[in-house]
Amino acid sequence: MYTIIGGDGKEYGPVTADKVREWMATNRANAQTRIKRAGTDSWTTVGMLPEFGAPASTAAAAEPSAGASPPAGEAAPLAGSIGEITEALAAKGRPIDVFGCLGRSFELWKANLLPLVGATVVMMLVQMAAGLIPLLGMLAGLLLNGVFYGGLYYYYLGKMRGEPRTLGDIFAGFSKAFVPLMLASLLMALLIFAVMAPFFGPFFFEILKAVMAGSQEPPDLSGASVGMIFLGIIPVLYLGVSWAFTFVLVIDKGLGPWTAMEVGRRLVTRQWFRVFFVFLFGTIIGCLGLIGLIIGVVFTIPLLIGSVLYAYEDLTGGKA
């Protein structure tokens, strides 16, 4: 058994040698991370222990520029072009098992019911409070949406991977990747709006004309307007699913906003329908909570989030 010290100065462990190797494989520890064996008080570095020894080139590539090792559970940024990062993650990935994702999410839910529900409820309340701020509520929702979800995904991933997490980690988006998550949220919203505008524009134009005319009747939409709306659903749905993992790629892999969007899109496109059905079935399960006098949804939403993140783990080669 081993204990390591993360870049935040906290101790993580004791964990098995396999767990340390897993952290190294996912860039959550490297050759410079301080470590000690259980039952000893002698600290050394991971690269100095023969059971974790790595080639010098690997250790040098993993070394942070400031000389501090990234904390356990926190990824060092992936290097390379968008294509190189995509291929590297795809090489470690595997076909998404739709019902397997739902089943693993249910097991996670059973084992961590109160923590997951509590974290989700707190985040929902904070988002609602931010949205109620006069004048700034809409802007806060637009800019902070990714920051909120990034932190919540960070919390869930820790629970899924057996890494240490506290309730305060749901706000990790503010401390670990505030600007990238904020820019990703803004960029996604602007691009989806730009895609929607040509298709939904005629519909909103008809509504605007009816309002300006003072009509109390619903606008008489032409067949062309209705057809454009249905056509517009296709690219919006494609992008919505393709960018589903943008925020988690930012906070888990350290990618920039556009890189995360494009890497996620390329990865998801290879298994688009599998990701879509994970969302579809997960949403159906999440909506079952509405039966329980609405409040039940706080108990079922974690099942949706968990199933989506297990699909992310399959797609990028995380834990099975």
C-alpha positions as protocol buffer text, in pm:
chain_id: "A"
residue {
  index: 1
  type: MET
  ca { x: 0 y: 0 z: 0 }
}
residue {
  index: 2
  type: TYR
  ca { x: 118 y: 352 z: -78 }
}
residue {
  index: 3
  type: THR
  ca { x: 39 y: 712 z: 12 }
}
residue {
  index: 4
  type: ILE
  ca { x: 118 y: 1001 z: -221 }
}
residue {
  index: 5
  type: ILE
  ca { x: 128 y: 1378 z: -183 }
}
residue {
  index: 6
  type: GLY
  ca { x: -57 y: 1575 z: -447 }
}
residue {
  index: 7
  type: GLY
  ca { x: 42 y: 1914 z: -577 }
}
residue {
  index: 8
  type: ASP
  ca { x: -211 y: 2063 z: -334 }
}
residue {
  index: 9
  type: GLY
  ca { x: -3 y: 1930 z: -43 }
}
residue {
  index: 10
  type: LYS
  ca { x: -269 y: 1678 z: 64 }
}
residue {
  index: 11
  type: GLU
  ca { x: -206 y: 1309 z: 122 }
}
residue {
  index: 12
  type: TYR
  ca { x: -397 y: 1053 z: -83 }
}
residue {
  index: 13
  type: GLY
  ca { x: -407 y: 691 z: 22 }
}
residue {
  index: 14
  type: PRO
  ca { x: -324 y: 436 z: 130 }
}
residue {
  index: 15
  type: VAL
  ca { x: -391 y: 279 z: -208 }
}
residue {
  index: 16
  type: THR
  ca { x: -259 y: -25 z: -392 }
}
residue {
  index: 17
  type: ALA
  ca { x: 27 y: -24 z: -640 }
}
residue {
  index: 18
  type: ASP
  ca { x: -225 y: -85 z: -918 }
}
residue {
  index: 19
  type: LYS
  ca { x: -411 y: 232 z: -817 }
}
residue {
  index: 20
  type: VAL
  ca { x: -88 y: 434 z: -831 }
}
residue {
  index: 21
  type: ARG
  ca { x: -15 y: 292 z: -1177 }
}
residue {
  index: 22
  type: GLU
  ca { x: -366 y: 385 z: -1284 }
}
residue {
  index: 23
  type: TRP
  ca { x: -313 y: 743 z: -1165 }
}
residue {
  index: 24
  type: MET
  ca { x: 13 y: 753 z: -1360 }
}
residue {
  index: 25
  type: ALA
  ca { x: -154 y: 615 z: -1674 }
}
residue {
  index: 26
  type: THR
  ca { x: -418 y: 888 z: -1657 }
}
residue {
  index: 27
  type: ASN
  ca { x: -166 y: 1166 z: -1577 }
}
residue {
  index: 28
  type: ARG
  ca { x: -290 y: 1209 z: -1220 }
}
residue {
  index: 29
  type: ALA
  ca { x: 54 y: 1125 z: -1085 }
}
residue {
  index: 30
  type: ASN
  ca { x: 399 y: 1122 z: -1239 }
}
residue {
  index: 31
  type: ALA
  ca { x: 759 y: 1032 z: -1168 }
}
residue {
  index: 32
  type: GLN
  ca { x: 804 y: 1342 z: -948 }
}
residue {
  index: 33
  type: THR
  ca { x: 502 y: 1275 z: -726 }
}
residue {
  index: 34
  type: ARG
  ca { x: 611 y: 1217 z: -364 }
}
residue {
  index: 35
  type: ILE
  ca { x: 522 y: 876 z: -229 }
}
residue {
  index: 36
  type: LYS
  ca { x: 585 y: 647 z: 69 }
}
residue {
  index: 37
  type: ARG
  ca { x: 516 y: 284 z: 139 }
}
residue {
  index: 38
  type: ALA
  ca { x: 272 y: 192 z: 414 }
}
residue {
  index: 39
  type: GLY
  ca { x: 443 y: 132 z: 747 }
}
residue {
  index: 40
  type: THR
  ca { x: 734 y: 364 z: 670 }
}
residue {
  index: 41
  type: ASP
  ca { x: 796 y: 734 z: 728 }
}
residue {
  index: 42
  type: SER
  ca { x: 1037 y: 770 z: 438 }
}
residue {
  index: 43
  type: TRP
  ca { x: 913 y: 981 z: 148 }
}
residue {
  index: 44
  type: THR
  ca { x: 1056 y: 946 z: -202 }
}
residue {
  index: 45
  type: THR
  ca { x: 931 y: 1004 z: -555 }
}
residue {
  index: 46
  type: VAL
  ca { x: 733 y: 761 z: -767 }
}
residue {
  index: 47
  type: GLY
  ca { x: 1012 y: 745 z: -1024 }
}
residue {
  index: 48
  type: MET
  ca { x: 1258 y: 626 z: -759 }
}
residue {
  index: 49
  type: LEU
  ca { x: 1059 y: 314 z: -674 }
}
residue {
  index: 50
  type: PRO
  ca { x: 1145 y: 18 z: -899 }
}
residue {
  index: 51
  type: GLU
  ca { x: 782 y: -100 z: -913 }
}
residue {
  index: 52
  type: PHE
  ca { x: 685 y: 230 z: -1074 }
}
residue {
  index: 53
  type: GLY
  ca { x: 1007 y: 300 z: -1264 }
}
residue {
  index: 54
  type: ALA
  ca { x: 955 y: 462 z: -1605 }
}
residue {
  index: 55
  type: PRO
  ca { x: 1187 y: 560 z: -1890 }
}
residue {
  index: 56
  type: ALA
  ca { x: 1350 y: 898 z: -1844 }
}
residue {
  index: 57
  type: SER
  ca { x: 1168 y: 1040 z: -2146 }
}
residue {
  index: 58
  type: THR
  ca { x: 832 y: 949 z: -1994 }
}
residue {
  index: 59
  type: ALA
  ca { x: 920 y: 1107 z: -1662 }
}
residue {
  index: 60
  type: ALA
  ca { x: 1047 y: 1422 z: -1829 }
}
residue {
  index: 61
  type: ALA
  ca { x: 732 y: 1454 z: -2040 }
}
residue {
  index: 62
  type: ALA
  ca { x: 512 y: 1418 z: -1733 }
}
residue {
  index: 63
  type: GLU
  ca { x: 703 y: 1672 z: -1524 }
}
residue {
  index: 64
  type: PRO
  ca { x: 507 y: 1994 z: -1467 }
}
residue {
  index: 65
  type: SER
  ca { x: 683 y: 2315 z: -1563 }
}
residue {
  index: 66
  type: ALA
  ca { x: 668 y: 2447 z: -1206 }
}
residue {
  index: 67
  type: GLY
  ca { x: 816 y: 2127 z: -1066 }
}
residue {
  index: 68
  type: ALA
  ca { x: 504 y: 2036 z: -867 }
}
residue {
  index: 69
  type: SER
  ca { x: 317 y: 1716 z: -935 }
}
residue {
  index: 70
  type: PRO
  ca { x: -55 y: 1737 z: -1013 }
}
residue {
  index: 71
  type: PRO
  ca { x: -279 y: 1626 z: -728 }
}
residue {
  index: 72
  type: ALA
  ca { x: -432 y: 1283 z: -737 }
}
residue {
  index: 73
  type: GLY
  ca { x: -761 y: 1298 z: -923 }
}
residue {
  index: 74
  type: GLU
  ca { x: -647 y: 1600 z: -1126 }
}
residue {
  index: 75
  type: ALA
  ca { x: -525 y: 1549 z: -1479 }
}
residue {
  index: 76
  type: ALA
  ca { x: -224 y: 1714 z: -1631 }
}
residue {
  index: 77
  type: PRO
  ca { x: -325 y: 1886 z: -1958 }
}
residue {
  index: 78
  type: LEU
  ca { x: -304 y: 1662 z: -2261 }
}
residue {
  index: 79
  type: ALA
  ca { x: -53 y: 1781 z: -2517 }
}
residue {
  index: 80
  type: GLY
  ca { x: -71 y: 1766 z: -2894 }
}
residue {
  index: 81
  type: SER
  ca { x: -298 y: 1875 z: -3175 }
}
residue {
  index: 82
  type: ILE
  ca { x: -672 y: 1814 z: -3174 }
}
residue {
  index: 83
  type: GLY
  ca { x: -623 y: 1516 z: -3403 }
}
residue {
  index: 84
  type: GLU
  ca { x: -344 y: 1368 z: -3191 }
}
residue {
  index: 85
  type: ILE
  ca { x: -541 y: 1404 z: -2867 }
}
residue {
  index: 86
  type: THR
  ca { x: -849 y: 1253 z: -3031 }
}
residue {
  index: 87
  type: GLU
  ca { x: -657 y: 950 z: -3157 }
}
residue {
  index: 88
  type: ALA
  ca { x: -480 y: 903 z: -2824 }
}
residue {
  index: 89
  type: LEU
  ca { x: -809 y: 895 z: -2634 }
}
residue {
  index: 90
  type: ALA
  ca { x: -981 y: 685 z: -2900 }
}
residue {
  index: 91
  type: ALA
  ca { x: -701 y: 428 z: -2881 }
}
residue {
  index: 92
  type: LYS
  ca { x: -773 y: 381 z: -2509 }
}
residue {
  index: 93
  type: GLY
  ca { x: -1151 y: 392 z: -2555 }
}
residue {
  index: 94
  type: ARG
  ca { x: -1392 y: 108 z: -2615 }
}
residue {
  index: 95
  type: PRO
  ca { x: -1744 y: 66 z: -2756 }
}
residue {
  index: 96
  type: ILE
  ca { x: -2002 y: 225 z: -2529 }
}
residue {
  index: 97
  type: ASP
  ca { x: -2231 y: -28 z: -2363 }
}
residue {
  index: 98
  type: VAL
  ca { x: -2557 y: 169 z: -2337 }
}
residue {
  index: 99
  type: PHE
  ca { x: -2728 y: -52 z: -2081 }
}
residue {
  index: 100
  type: GLY
  ca { x: -2396 y: -119 z: -1910 }
}
residue {
  index: 101
  type: CYS
  ca { x: -2364 y: 256 z: -1849 }
}
residue {
  index: 102
  type: LEU
  ca { x: -2712 y: 264 z: -1699 }
}
residue {
  index: 103
  type: GLY
  ca { x: -2637 y: -41 z: -1484 }
}
residue {
  index: 104
  type: ARG
  ca { x: -2307 y: 96 z: -1353 }
}
residue {
  index: 105
  type: SER
  ca { x: -2476 y: 426 z: -1280 }
}
residue {
  index: 106
  type: PHE
  ca { x: -2738 y: 244 z: -1074 }
}
residue {
  index: 107
  type: GLU
  ca { x: -2469 y: 63 z: -874 }
}
residue {
  index: 108
  type: LEU
  ca { x: -2291 y: 393 z: -812 }
}
residue {
  index: 109
  type: TRP
  ca { x: -2623 y: 548 z: -710 }
}
residue {
  index: 110
  type: LYS
  ca { x: -2692 y: 270 z: -459 }
}
residue {
  index: 111
  type: ALA
  ca { x: -2345 y: 294 z: -305 }
}
residue {
  index: 112
  type: ASN
  ca { x: -2339 y: 676 z: -284 }
}
residue {
  index: 113
  type: LEU
  ca { x: -2705 y: 776 z: -271 }
}
residue {
  index: 114
  type: LEU
  ca { x: -2691 y: 1054 z: -13 }
}
residue {
  index: 115
  type: PRO
  ca { x: -2361 y: 1211 z: -129 }
}
residue {
  index: 116
  type: LEU
  ca { x: -2469 y: 1218 z: -494 }
}
residue {
  index: 117
  type: VAL
  ca { x: -2817 y: 1347 z: -420 }
}
residue {
  index: 118
  type: GLY
  ca { x: -2682 y: 1604 z: -177 }
}
residue {
  index: 119
  type: ALA
  ca { x: -2419 y: 1732 z: -420 }
}
residue {
  index: 120
  type: THR
  ca { x: -2672 y: 1751 z: -702 }
}
residue {
  index: 121
  type: VAL
  ca { x: -2929 y: 1935 z: -493 }
}
residue {
  index: 122
  type: VAL
  ca { x: -2674 y: 2188 z: -368 }
}
residue {
  index: 123
  type: MET
  ca { x: -2558 y: 2258 z: -723 }
}
residue {
  index: 124
  type: MET
  ca { x: -2917 y: 2295 z: -846 }
}
residue {
  index: 125
  type: LEU
  ca { x: -2996 y: 2540 z: -567 }
}
residue {
  index: 126
  type: VAL
  ca { x: -2684 y: 2745 z: -637 }
}
residue {
  index: 127
  type: GLN
  ca { x: -2770 y: 2761 z: -1006 }
}
residue {
  index: 128
  type: MET
  ca { x: -3125 y: 2869 z: -925 }
}
residue {
  index: 129
  type: ALA
  ca { x: -2996 y: 3137 z: -690 }
}
residue {
  index: 130
  type: ALA
  ca { x: -2757 y: 3268 z: -956 }
}
residue {
  index: 131
  type: GLY
  ca { x: -3041 y: 3278 z: -1207 }
}
residue {
  index: 132
  type: LEU
  ca { x: -3253 y: 3492 z: -976 }
}
residue {
  index: 133
  type: ILE
  ca { x: -2998 y: 3775 z: -960 }
}
residue {
  index: 134
  type: PRO
  ca { x: -3170 y: 4079 z: -1119 }
}
residue {
  index: 135
  type: LEU
  ca { x: -3033 y: 4165 z: -1464 }
}
residue {
  index: 136
  type: LEU
  ca { x: -2728 y: 3945 z: -1414 }
}
residue {
  index: 137
  type: GLY
  ca { x: -2919 y: 3618 z: -1381 }
}
residue {
  index: 138
  type: MET
  ca { x: -2937 y: 3539 z: -1754 }
}
residue {
  index: 139
  type: LEU
  ca { x: -2575 y: 3640 z: -1809 }
}
residue {
  index: 140
  type: ALA
  ca { x: -2465 y: 3431 z: -1510 }
}
residue {
  index: 141
  type: GLY
  ca { x: -2651 y: 3132 z: -1646 }
}
residue {
  index: 142
  type: LEU
  ca { x: -2489 y: 3172 z: -1987 }
}
residue {
  index: 143
  type: LEU
  ca { x: -2134 y: 3215 z: -1860 }
}
residue {
  index: 144
  type: LEU
  ca { x: -2137 y: 2996 z: -1549 }
}
residue {
  index: 145
  type: ASN
  ca { x: -2330 y: 2698 z: -1681 }
}
residue {
  index: 146
  type: GLY
  ca { x: -2010 y: 2516 z: -1777 }
}
residue {
  index: 147
  type: VAL
  ca { x: -1837 y: 2612 z: -1452 }
}
residue {
  index: 148
  type: PHE
  ca { x: -2120 y: 2464 z: -1246 }
}
residue {
  index: 149
  type: TYR
  ca { x: -2144 y: 2143 z: -1448 }
}
residue {
  index: 150
  type: GLY
  ca { x: -1767 y: 2104 z: -1469 }
}
residue {
  index: 151
  type: GLY
  ca { x: -1744 y: 2100 z: -1089 }
}
residue {
  index: 152
  type: LEU
  ca { x: -2034 y: 1859 z: -1054 }
}
residue {
  index: 153
  type: TYR
  ca { x: -1881 y: 1623 z: -1311 }
}
residue {
  index: 154
  type: TYR
  ca { x: -1549 y: 1641 z: -1125 }
}
residue {
  index: 155
  type: TYR
  ca { x: -1727 y: 1532 z: -807 }
}
residue {
  index: 156
  type: TYR
  ca { x: -1906 y: 1242 z: -978 }
}
residue {
  index: 157
  type: LEU
  ca { x: -1590 y: 1120 z: -1154 }
}
residue {
  index: 158
  type: GLY
  ca { x: -1411 y: 1107 z: -819 }
}
residue {
  index: 159
  type: LYS
  ca { x: -1686 y: 890 z: -675 }
}
residue {
  index: 160
  type: MET
  ca { x: -1679 y: 667 z: -981 }
}
residue {
  index: 161
  type: ARG
  ca { x: -1301 y: 625 z: -967 }
}
residue {
  index: 162
  type: GLY
  ca { x: -1271 y: 578 z: -592 }
}
residue {
  index: 163
  type: GLU
  ca { x: -1083 y: 905 z: -549 }
}
residue {
  index: 164
  type: PRO
  ca { x: -1122 y: 1139 z: -249 }
}
residue {
  index: 165
  type: ARG
  ca { x: -1399 y: 1394 z: -292 }
}
residue {
  index: 166
  type: THR
  ca { x: -1579 y: 1633 z: -56 }
}
residue {
  index: 167
  type: LEU
  ca { x: -1894 y: 1836 z: -106 }
}
residue {
  index: 168
  type: GLY
  ca { x: -1683 y: 2145 z: -172 }
}
residue {
  index: 169
  type: ASP
  ca { x: -1543 y: 1975 z: -484 }
}
residue {
  index: 170
  type: ILE
  ca { x: -1868 y: 2045 z: -668 }
}
residue {
  index: 171
  type: PHE
  ca { x: -1731 y: 2400 z: -701 }
}
residue {
  index: 172
  type: ALA
  ca { x: -1400 y: 2276 z: -845 }
}
residue {
  index: 173
  type: GLY
  ca { x: -1490 y: 2439 z: -1173 }
}
residue {
  index: 174
  type: PHE
  ca { x: -1426 y: 2779 z: -1015 }
}
residue {
  index: 175
  type: SER
  ca { x: -1080 y: 2688 z: -883 }
}
residue {
  index: 176
  type: LYS
  ca { x: -947 y: 2443 z: -1143 }
}
residue {
  index: 177
  type: ALA
  ca { x: -1073 y: 2563 z: -1482 }
}
residue {
  index: 178
  type: PHE
  ca { x: -1290 y: 2873 z: -1439 }
}
residue {
  index: 179
  type: VAL
  ca { x: -1191 y: 3058 z: -1757 }
}
residue {
  index: 180
  type: PRO
  ca { x: -1184 y: 2754 z: -1993 }
}
residue {
  index: 181
  type: LEU
  ca { x: -1521 y: 2630 z: -1865 }
}
residue {
  index: 182
  type: MET
  ca { x: -1674 y: 2976 z: -1890 }
}
residue {
  index: 183
  type: LEU
  ca { x: -1544 y: 3024 z: -2245 }
}
residue {
  index: 184
  type: ALA
  ca { x: -1661 y: 2675 z: -2346 }
}
residue {
  index: 185
  type: SER
  ca { x: -2009 y: 2752 z: -2215 }
}
residue {
  index: 186
  type: LEU
  ca { x: -2022 y: 3083 z: -2402 }
}
residue {
  index: 187
  type: LEU
  ca { x: -1876 y: 2943 z: -2724 }
}
residue {
  index: 188
  type: MET
  ca { x: -2116 y: 2647 z: -2735 }
}
residue {
  index: 189
  type: ALA
  ca { x: -2417 y: 2873 z: -2675 }
}
residue {
  index: 190
  type: LEU
  ca { x: -2313 y: 3118 z: -2948 }
}
residue {
  index: 191
  type: LEU
  ca { x: -2242 y: 2848 z: -3205 }
}
residue {
  index: 192
  type: ILE
  ca { x: -2568 y: 2664 z: -3140 }
}
residue {
  index: 193
  type: PHE
  ca { x: -2755 y: 2996 z: -3168 }
}
residue {
  index: 194
  type: ALA
  ca { x: -2575 y: 3066 z: -3499 }
}
residue {
  index: 195
  type: VAL
  ca { x: -2682 y: 2724 z: -3629 }
}
residue {
  index: 196
  type: MET
  ca { x: -3041 y: 2771 z: -3510 }
}
residue {
  index: 197
  type: ALA
  ca { x: -3087 y: 3123 z: -3650 }
}
residue {
  index: 198
  type: PRO
  ca { x: -3138 y: 3036 z: -4021 }
}
residue {
  index: 199
  type: PHE
  ca { x: -3385 y: 2756 z: -3940 }
}
residue {
  index: 200
  type: PHE
  ca { x: -3584 y: 2909 z: -3655 }
}
residue {
  index: 201
  type: GLY
  ca { x: -3562 y: 3269 z: -3780 }
}
residue {
  index: 202
  type: PRO
  ca { x: -3883 y: 3256 z: -3993 }
}
residue {
  index: 203
  type: PHE
  ca { x: -4077 y: 3115 z: -3696 }
}
residue {
  index: 204
  type: PHE
  ca { x: -3968 y: 3392 z: -3461 }
}
residue {
  index: 205
  type: PHE
  ca { x: -4028 y: 3650 z: -3736 }
}
residue {
  index: 206
  type: GLU
  ca { x: -4393 y: 3538 z: -3763 }
}
residue {
  index: 207
  type: ILE
  ca { x: -4432 y: 3562 z: -3386 }
}
residue {
  index: 208
  type: LEU
  ca { x: -4276 y: 3908 z: -3384 }
}
residue {
  index: 209
  type: LYS
  ca { x: -4514 y: 4027 z: -3657 }
}
residue {
  index: 210
  type: ALA
  ca { x: -4814 y: 3899 z: -3461 }
}
residue {
  index: 211
  type: VAL
  ca { x: -4696 y: 4074 z: -3143 }
}
residue {
  index: 212
  type: MET
  ca { x: -4635 y: 4403 z: -3321 }
}
residue {
  index: 213
  type: ALA
  ca { x: -4978 y: 4384 z: -3482 }
}
residue {
  index: 214
  type: GLY
  ca { x: -5137 y: 4332 z: -3142 }
}
residue {
  index: 215
  type: SER
  ca { x: -5296 y: 4007 z: -3252 }
}
residue {
  index: 216
  type: GLN
  ca { x: -5436 y: 3781 z: -2982 }
}
residue {
  index: 217
  type: GLU
  ca { x: -5440 y: 3483 z: -3215 }
}
residue {
  index: 218
  type: PRO
  ca { x: -5142 y: 3250 z: -3259 }
}
residue {
  index: 219
  type: PRO
  ca { x: -4941 y: 3329 z: -3573 }
}
residue {
  index: 220
  type: ASP
  ca { x: -5038 y: 3152 z: -3892 }
}
residue {
  index: 221
  type: LEU
  ca { x: -4718 y: 2971 z: -3973 }
}
residue {
  index: 222
  type: SER
  ca { x: -4645 y: 2876 z: -4330 }
}
residue {
  index: 223
  type: GLY
  ca { x: -4547 y: 2525 z: -4428 }
}
residue {
  index: 224
  type: ALA
  ca { x: -4200 y: 2651 z: -4509 }
}
residue {
  index: 225
  type: SER
  ca { x: -4154 y: 2788 z: -4154 }
}
residue {
  index: 226
  type: VAL
  ca { x: -4261 y: 2458 z: -4000 }
}
residue {
  index: 227
  type: GLY
  ca { x: -4037 y: 2264 z: -4237 }
}
residue {
  index: 228
  type: MET
  ca { x: -3740 y: 2484 z: -4150 }
}
residue {
  index: 229
  type: ILE
  ca { x: -3797 y: 2418 z: -3779 }
}
residue {
  index: 230
  type: PHE
  ca { x: -3788 y: 2042 z: -3830 }
}
residue {
  index: 231
  type: LEU
  ca { x: -3478 y: 2071 z: -4045 }
}
residue {
  index: 232
  type: GLY
  ca { x: -3311 y: 2286 z: -3779 }
}
residue {
  index: 233
  type: ILE
  ca { x: -3362 y: 2022 z: -3514 }
}
residue {
  index: 234
  type: ILE
  ca { x: -3117 y: 1789 z: -3690 }
}
residue {
  index: 235
  type: PRO
  ca { x: -2795 y: 1997 z: -3665 }
}
residue {
  index: 236
  type: VAL
  ca { x: -2888 y: 2125 z: -3318 }
}
residue {
  index: 237
  type: LEU
  ca { x: -2943 y: 1769 z: -3193 }
}
residue {
  index: 238
  type: TYR
  ca { x: -2620 y: 1653 z: -3354 }
}
residue {
  index: 239
  type: LEU
  ca { x: -2414 y: 1930 z: -3194 }
}
residue {
  index: 240
  type: GLY
  ca { x: -2590 y: 1897 z: -2858 }
}
residue {
  index: 241
  type: VAL
  ca { x: -2496 y: 1530 z: -2833 }
}
residue {
  index: 242
  type: SER
  ca { x: -2152 y: 1576 z: -2991 }
}
residue {
  index: 243
  type: TRP
  ca { x: -2054 y: 1846 z: -2740 }
}
residue {
  index: 244
  type: ALA
  ca { x: -2198 y: 1658 z: -2442 }
}
residue {
  index: 245
  type: PHE
  ca { x: -1853 y: 1587 z: -2294 }
}
residue {
  index: 246
  type: THR
  ca { x: -1701 y: 1932 z: -2348 }
}
residue {
  index: 247
  type: PHE
  ca { x: -1712 y: 2041 z: -1983 }
}
residue {
  index: 248
  type: VAL
  ca { x: -1583 y: 1712 z: -1848 }
}
residue {
  index: 249
  type: LEU
  ca { x: -1296 y: 1708 z: -2101 }
}
residue {
  index: 250
  type: VAL
  ca { x: -1198 y: 2056 z: -1984 }
}
residue {
  index: 251
  type: ILE
  ca { x: -1188 y: 1973 z: -1614 }
}
residue {
  index: 252
  type: ASP
  ca { x: -1075 y: 1609 z: -1640 }
}
residue {
  index: 253
  type: LYS
  ca { x: -822 y: 1629 z: -1925 }
}
residue {
  index: 254
  type: GLY
  ca { x: -718 y: 1993 z: -1896 }
}
residue {
  index: 255
  type: LEU
  ca { x: -819 y: 2081 z: -2253 }
}
residue {
  index: 256
  type: GLY
  ca { x: -892 y: 2430 z: -2377 }
}
residue {
  index: 257
  type: PRO
  ca { x: -1250 y: 2523 z: -2468 }
}
residue {
  index: 258
  type: TRP
  ca { x: -1232 y: 2479 z: -2847 }
}
residue {
  index: 259
  type: THR
  ca { x: -1003 y: 2177 z: -2820 }
}
residue {
  index: 260
  type: ALA
  ca { x: -1245 y: 2009 z: -2578 }
}
residue {
  index: 261
  type: MET
  ca { x: -1540 y: 2083 z: -2807 }
}
residue {
  index: 262
  type: GLU
  ca { x: -1370 y: 1948 z: -3117 }
}
residue {
  index: 263
  type: VAL
  ca { x: -1206 y: 1647 z: -2951 }
}
residue {
  index: 264
  type: GLY
  ca { x: -1539 y: 1559 z: -2791 }
}
residue {
  index: 265
  type: ARG
  ca { x: -1724 y: 1599 z: -3120 }
}
residue {
  index: 266
  type: ARG
  ca { x: -1480 y: 1377 z: -3307 }
}
residue {
  index: 267
  type: LEU
  ca { x: -1490 y: 1107 z: -3039 }
}
residue {
  index: 268
  type: VAL
  ca { x: -1868 y: 1112 z: -3004 }
}
residue {
  index: 269
  type: THR
  ca { x: -1926 y: 1110 z: -3382 }
}
residue {
  index: 270
  type: ARG
  ca { x: -1767 y: 764 z: -3393 }
}
residue {
  index: 271
  type: GLN
  ca { x: -2032 y: 636 z: -3151 }
}
residue {
  index: 272
  type: TRP
  ca { x: -2295 y: 907 z: -3186 }
}
residue {
  index: 273
  type: PHE
  ca { x: -2603 y: 687 z: -3163 }
}
residue {
  index: 274
  type: ARG
  ca { x: -2470 y: 502 z: -2859 }
}
residue {
  index: 275
  type: VAL
  ca { x: -2415 y: 834 z: -2679 }
}
residue {
  index: 276
  type: PHE
  ca { x: -2759 y: 952 z: -2793 }
}
residue {
  index: 277
  type: PHE
  ca { x: -2930 y: 644 z: -2650 }
}
residue {
  index: 278
  type: VAL
  ca { x: -2742 y: 680 z: -2319 }
}
residue {
  index: 279
  type: PHE
  ca { x: -2884 y: 1031 z: -2297 }
}
residue {
  index: 280
  type: LEU
  ca { x: -3228 y: 920 z: -2408 }
}
residue {
  index: 281
  type: PHE
  ca { x: -3266 y: 632 z: -2163 }
}
residue {
  index: 282
  type: GLY
  ca { x: -3094 y: 826 z: -1886 }
}
residue {
  index: 283
  type: THR
  ca { x: -3333 y: 1117 z: -1938 }
}
residue {
  index: 284
  type: ILE
  ca { x: -3633 y: 882 z: -1927 }
}
residue {
  index: 285
  type: ILE
  ca { x: -3509 y: 743 z: -1595 }
}
residue {
  index: 286
  type: GLY
  ca { x: -3440 y: 1095 z: -1468 }
}
residue {
  index: 287
  type: CYS
  ca { x: -3791 y: 1206 z: -1560 }
}
residue {
  index: 288
  type: LEU
  ca { x: -3940 y: 921 z: -1361 }
}
residue {
  index: 289
  type: GLY
  ca { x: -3866 y: 1133 z: -1056 }
}
residue {
  index: 290
  type: LEU
  ca { x: -4138 y: 1373 z: -1170 }
}
residue {
  index: 291
  type: ILE
  ca { x: -4390 y: 1106 z: -1072 }
}
residue {
  index: 292
  type: GLY
  ca { x: -4287 y: 1145 z: -707 }
}
residue {
  index: 293
  type: LEU
  ca { x: -4450 y: 1486 z: -667 }
}
residue {
  index: 294
  type: ILE
  ca { x: -4169 y: 1653 z: -864 }
}
residue {
  index: 295
  type: ILE
  ca { x: -3927 y: 1630 z: -568 }
}
residue {
  index: 296
  type: GLY
  ca { x: -3838 y: 1275 z: -665 }
}
residue {
  index: 297
  type: VAL
  ca { x: -3637 y: 1409 z: -957 }
}
residue {
  index: 298
  type: VAL
  ca { x: -3351 y: 1498 z: -722 }
}
residue {
  index: 299
  type: PHE
  ca { x: -3310 y: 1125 z: -659 }
}
residue {
  index: 300
  type: THR
  ca { x: -3319 y: 1024 z: -1027 }
}
residue {
  index: 301
  type: ILE
  ca { x: -3110 y: 1300 z: -1189 }
}
residue {
  index: 302
  type: PRO
  ca { x: -2789 y: 1143 z: -1044 }
}
residue {
  index: 303
  type: LEU
  ca { x: -2872 y: 829 z: -1245 }
}
residue {
  index: 304
  type: LEU
  ca { x: -2872 y: 1035 z: -1564 }
}
residue {
  index: 305
  type: ILE
  ca { x: -2546 y: 1211 z: -1479 }
}
residue {
  index: 306
  type: GLY
  ca { x: -2380 y: 886 z: -1378 }
}
residue {
  index: 307
  type: SER
  ca { x: -2481 y: 703 z: -1697 }
}
residue {
  index: 308
  type: VAL
  ca { x: -2352 y: 990 z: -1913 }
}
residue {
  index: 309
  type: LEU
  ca { x: -2019 y: 996 z: -1731 }
}
residue {
  index: 310
  type: TYR
  ca { x: -1979 y: 620 z: -1759 }
}
residue {
  index: 311
  type: ALA
  ca { x: -2027 y: 666 z: -2134 }
}
residue {
  index: 312
  type: TYR
  ca { x: -1748 y: 926 z: -2116 }
}
residue {
  index: 313
  type: GLU
  ca { x: -1525 y: 677 z: -1935 }
}
residue {
  index: 314
  type: ASP
  ca { x: -1590 y: 417 z: -2207 }
}
residue {
  index: 315
  type: LEU
  ca { x: -1528 y: 669 z: -2482 }
}
residue {
  index: 316
  type: THR
  ca { x: -1196 y: 793 z: -2341 }
}
residue {
  index: 317
  type: GLY
  ca { x: -1068 y: 469 z: -2187 }
}
residue {
  index: 318
  type: GLY
  ca { x: -1141 y: 534 z: -1821 }
}
residue {
  index: 319
  type: LYS
  ca { x: -1219 y: 269 z: -1563 }
}
residue {
  index: 320
  type: ALA
  ca { x: -1444 y: -11 z: -1684 }
}
